[in-house]
């Protein structure tokens, strides 16, 4: 077996998608019989002023900041993420300017927002949460 260098591992981690990283963590957990979850005692010891504030927002608004070079692919990704018609998705994408990002979806759970962000970024767009 060829020896893998630390630089190669770091390069993979920098370029991997969230889904790929999740699969890698699961594979490591299974192979070595470990868990990536924090121990309960450590989590309980952390001071929590407000449950929602300590863990971050539970819902976010997804904003399209930039369209990029692949406008059609971004329109399709927005259409799939929102369930809007092609024309409605195109209207959102066309309205994006550097000073005025377009709202893709409001009040979305973090898990769903991450999946939408991944799809739009893969299509060439730039996304942020508000």
HELIX and SHEET records of a PDB file:
HELIX    1   1 UNK A    6  UNK A   15  1                                  10    
HELIX    2   2 UNK A   18  UNK A   32  1                                  15    
HELIX    3   3 UNK A   40  UNK A   45  1                                   6    
HELIX    4   4 UNK A   51  UNK A   55  1                                   5    
HELIX    5   5 UNK A   71  UNK A   82  1                                  12    
HELIX    6   6 UNK A   86  UNK A   94  1                                   9    
HELIX    7   7 UNK A  110  UNK A  123  1                                  14    
SHEET    1   A 3 UNK A 102  UNK A 109  0                                        
SHEET    2   A 3 UNK A  59  UNK A  66 -1                                        
SHEET    3   A 3 UNK A 126  UNK A 129 -1                                        
END                                                                             
